[in-house]
Amino acid sequence: MVILADKRYFKFSRRFQVVVPTVFIFSCSSALFFWSVNNTQEALQSEFDRKAKRYSQNIAERLELSKSKVQSYQAFFQGSNYISYNEFEQFSKALLGKVNTLHGVGWTEITPHRERKNTVNALREQGYPDFEFTAPSQDGMVKLGIKDVYYPVLYVYPYEQNRRALGLDLSELPGRLDILNSIEQTGKGRVTPPITLVQENENERSFIIYLPVWKKYTNNEELRGFISGVYRASGILGSVLNDAQKHNIGILISDISSKSGAEVLIERAVSAHSFIEANQFTIDFHGSQYQIVISPSAEYVSNVNDWVSWVILICGFFISALVQAFILMMSGAIEHTNEMVKRKTKQLTLAIEKAQSASQAKSMFLANMNHELRTPLNAIIGLVTLCLKTDLSNKQASYLQDAKLATHTLMSLINQSLDYAKIESGKLELEKIEFDLSDVIKKIYAVFQMQAKQKGIDFKLIIDTHINRMLMGDPLRVEQVLLNLCSNALKFTDVGSVSINVTAKTISHQHEEVIIRIKDSGIGISKEQQATLFQSFQQADNTTTRKYGGTGLGLAISKQLVELMGGHIVINSEIGKGCEFVITLRLQKTQQSTTFTSQTIEQGYLADESADETDNRIEIASASESKQKMSLHGVRVLLVEDIEINRMIATELLESYGAKVTQACDGQQAVHTLKSDNDFDVVLMDIQVPVMDGLQATKVIRAVPQLAKIPILAMTANAMNEDIDNCHAAGMNGHIAKPIHMVSSILASLPGPQAQS
């Protein structure tokens, strides 16, 4: 501080006289302080390392001892060809007594389908009249369908707290069949990843040990079944954890052998301390690897009072302060000001970094939510679509149609929620590309004309023939706005008609104002309700939500999208007299000057007999139906998808249109298939597949000359803009976002000549 002070107040001689003794005294004091602190820390670290090692050894020993009870059951079943439920129960009472670490014991017998009936009858005769082979579902435990081989839990103890497991087919639980197969191949027991029992809270973790039981013959062995023991982690390790907590030491045990990442088994967290390092150990336990992290708390360190180090530092500081007292008093105010500036600058920097991190986390959350929601929805829509192609009763068909409508509603909710979040965070970017307005109009008409026909209302499309079809803008967002408004019009209209009227007005040589009026004869909206209609999560009133459903986001998003495109939207409505939404879009013209004709709009639809172009308009009625039927006869498709149910759905859907489908479970398998047989017409590539992901596989395929031109489409739940850009950058021809509704979605994603062929 003296060295950096203003030269007007500190001459060199005075600086030297003040600085040298002060620096010397404080340097010596500091050196002694750090030497003392370092010795103390090393002693604390050594002591903690010894304790951590002892705790890890105790944990390993208790885990190994935990399996002894299950081994007794293994020997019990190994020594007899048949044991009744009563014998199993009596043996359990004698063996376990009041042991609380073993939560439950089960006997699972491998049962071929031919023995299922006899097994079920035998259990019912032993006093369990409702016994049946079951599988978990959203509605609880349901009767299991027909399989070649079953893995049912035939005996459980204690019965009351484990009764739901009786009859449960273990192969129906995620990942459980892999464990059972591993036991059969190796002959060794396995332990499951950490689980939470139904009757326990989320913080109480357990695991299950499975041991094999063999049928013994003269010359060979055959696997008979499995003995399973359910253990509470806190029950086995309770005394170790309590002792560690008593000494202010935290223990974290995780299963790191899972492909999905580390799963916590036990976590007794403590407030961490900076200079004493945590100890980490790894142990093997029945095919799983457990990572043990033992860390000290701040309280653990505070129990050791290092007074000597602090006395050295304080004395040195005090002496130095006496030497510099006058100078510090003079420069204190300036130093304080500089320190405040630095602090505020640091706080501002941290705030900016935190805001950027939050924005990035939100974007990642949106992408993950988009993928995770679309993946199961794809399976639901696909299964409903396939089921509708089968022979069904009228009631079954009606139920499935309702389910299909519900999935469309859910898809709309997902899209609207993601769009709203992107708009709110300022992450939504509009494209500015050349597009054909007739493509957007035709798609809207195709989507809603059948829905209008089913409701028995008129649906009309009236186009001004003077409109320039080729415009610059974001066609996807224009289509989204029209979808929202038309969907509302049809939802709230039970009698009468819905119409779309498209006109245009030239406002300059380069720009055209497109005006779209969507009018219905539905329930209408009062003037008071219109005031808040375009606000987020708002609907006309609560009865509207209860009767018609919806989130109240559609109109808010539509208004924001229209305004982002430089336009505006207004509403004209009265209660009981329907609604009219008027959308005005300011769009740039292109060099092509192409207007609408009746052939432009029809393309597969029947024009109404009243359609007339003499008044510069085209009118298409809702009685139209598609003239063409999709056919993929003879088309060879390579389907790359790691999820079995998605492969089944896509395969059956494509084959129903005549395609020949070859399946691949990962990107590497797809590459090998194409290298051995390159006579495929199209590749449908999922992005998130194991071994080699879809993007990497596409790059490898494009590097092979004879495969460079084969059409590759991304068929994935990754539907964000950056995902689409990544697909194109990797060399894919198009992108299809899950859920896949129709085969036409696939063909529509191919470039022109390929799609036509």
Sequence and secondary structure as in RCSB ss.txt:
>XXXX:A:sequence
MVILADKRYFKFSRRFQVVVPTVFIFSCSSALFFWSVNNTQEALQSEFDRKAKRYSQNIAERLELSKSKVQSYQA
FFQGSNYISYNEFEQFSKALLGKVNTLHGVGWTEITPHRERKNTVNALREQGYPDFEFTAPSQDGMVKLGIKDVY
YPVLYVYPYEQNRRALGLDLSELPGRLDILNSIEQTGKGRVTPPITLVQENENERSFIIYLPVWKKYTNNEELRG
FISGVYRASGILGSVLNDAQKHNIGILISDISSKSGAEVLIERAVSAHSFIEANQFTIDFHGSQYQIVISPSAEY
VSNVNDWVSWVILICGFFISALVQAFILMMSGAIEHTNEMVKRKTKQLTLAIEKAQSASQAKSMFLANMNHELRT
PLNAIIGLVTLCLKTDLSNKQASYLQDAKLATHTLMSLINQSLDYAKIESGKLELEKIEFDLSDVIKKIYAVFQM
QAKQKGIDFKLIIDTHINRMLMGDPLRVEQVLLNLCSNALKFTDVGSVSINVTAKTISHQHEEVIIRIKDSGIGI
SKEQQATLFQSFQQADNTTTRKYGGTGLGLAISKQLVELMGGHIVINSEIGKGCEFVITLRLQKTQQSTTFTSQT
IEQGYLADESADETDNRIEIASASESKQKMSLHGVRVLLVEDIEINRMIATELLESYGAKVTQACDGQQAVHTLK
SDNDFDVVLMDIQVPVMDGLQATKVIRAVPQLAKIPILAMTANAMNEDIDNCHAAGMNGHIAKPIHMVSSILASL
PGPQAQS
>XXXX:A:secstr
  TTS TTT  HHHHHHHHHHHHHHHHHHHHHHHHHHHHHHHHHHHHHHHHHHHHHHHHHHHHHHHTHHHHHHHH
HHHT S   HHHHHHHHHHHHTT  SEEEEEEEE EEGGGHHHHHHHHHHTT TT   EEEETTEEEE    SEE
 BEEEEESHHHHGGGTTBBGGGSTTHHHHHHHHHHH S EE   B  TTS TT  EEEEEEEEEEE SS EEEEE
EEEEEEEHHHHHHHHHHHHHHTTEEEEEEE   TT  EEEEEE   B SSS  EEEEEEETTEEEEEEEEEBHHH
HHTS  HHHHHHHHHHHHHHHHHTHHHHHHHHHHHHHHHHHHHHHHHHHHHHHHHHHHHHHHHHHHHHHHHHHHH
HHHHHHHHHHHHHTS   HHHHHHHHHHHHHHHHHHHHHHHHHHHHHHHTT      EEEEHHHHHHHHHHHHHH
HHHHHT EEEEEEETTSBSEEEE HHHHHHHHHHHHHHHHHT SSSEEEEEEEEEE SSSEEEEEEEEEE SS  
 HHHHTTTTSTT  S HHHHHHH   S HHHHHHHHHHHTT EEEEEE TTS EEEEEEEEEEE S   B  HHH
HHSSS   TT  STTSEEEE TT         TT EEEEE SSHHHHHHHHHHHHHTT EEEEESSHHHHHHHHH
H    SEEEE SS SSS HHHHHHHHHTSGGGTTS EEEEES  SHHHHHHHHHHT SEEEESS   HHHHHHTS
 HHHHH 
